Amino acid sequence: MFPLTISVPTLADLPAAATQLQGALAASGCRVVAFEGEMGAGKTTLIRALAAGLGVADEVSSPTFALVNEYRDARNQPVYHFDFYRIDSVAEAERMGAAEYFDSGYLCLVEWPARVAALLPGPRLEVRIEVLNAEAREIELKIKN
């Protein structure tokens, strides 16, 4: 199944892509998902659609300043959403307990994972979003050990 590429012809197709991502996530067994892509590629939008598919009723937004948001899925299990764009160092992520979240066994959705690469466990699902034009995206999924 992996690597897997999901084509997103328009932004309106992101919910369908999130459904495919949800299936790939279940098949992978990974609890940490690393989302890579340039600013504005749609990482948070894809995470919002994925969270909706998992039954998250809360408003899903980027935790840029809080670093982590916690939501509850349809089974009342925690889903952790990280945005490490503004983090200054791996040590800062360690101080906020990132490794404990990653090792919790609960789903961790990580934006800007390269900034904390040393803390990310394997295996994890890597999601790379490539901007093709104003509307189209290509999403590549692979497992990183």
Secondary structure as GFF3:
##gff-version 3
##sequence-region A 1 145
A	DSSP	beta_strand	4	8	.	.	.	ID=ss1
A	DSSP	three_ten_helix	11	13	.	.	.	ID=ss2
A	DSSP	alpha_helix	14	28	.	.	.	ID=ss3
A	DSSP	beta_strand	32	36	.	.	.	ID=ss4
A	DSSP	alpha_helix	43	53	.	.	.	ID=ss5
A	DSSP	beta_strand	68	72	.	.	.	ID=ss6
A	DSSP	beta_strand	78	83	.	.	.	ID=ss7
A	DSSP	alpha_helix	90	95	.	.	.	ID=ss8
A	DSSP	alpha_helix	98	102	.	.	.	ID=ss9
A	DSSP	beta_strand	107	111	.	.	.	ID=ss10
A	DSSP	three_ten_helix	113	119	.	.	.	ID=ss11
A	DSSP	beta_strand	124	131	.	.	.	ID=ss12
A	DSSP	beta_strand	137	144	.	.	.	ID=ss13
###
